[in-house]
């Protein structure tokens, strides 16, 4: 069976596809990829099991779609959050947007974290896409002369690591907000280093 691209689906077909994605997000996010099944996804979506295969050829295909969806949505959310921010505030506002997004999308965040064992190439693709966006922002900031000229790729991945682990520590593991003090410490380190 040939699957129709999303652009060729009817309004009802788009609705069904979105229901399956939302159900898969919940099932993968709570049970994990390896423990989840297509049966559980279709039950969660309240859709017949055979209908699943009209939209996705496999469990892995819907999982991949969720990671790609998260990548698009997160990058757009951060881009909109940092637009028109002064360069000195861009990093802080970007971290705050990332933390806000994680809080609202815990299951999707869990799905991406699982990708390191589900599909390492997909995991790497996800972070490469985020890093490329960061690199563009860093290149634009170079034009202002506000920051040191450093290797953009190394700096992008370093900043991703800061956000990733602050978000994991407080939001994902504890279900709390990242404390302002923790973000202040991160910003002090990012903007001024740790030497006296």
PyMOL commands that set and color helices and strands:
alter all, ss='L'
color gray80, all
select helices_A, chain A and resi 6-8+11-31+38-45+49-55+59-82+87-104+106-118+120-142+152-172+180-192
alter helices_A, ss='H'
color red, helices_A
deselect
rebuild
show_as cartoon
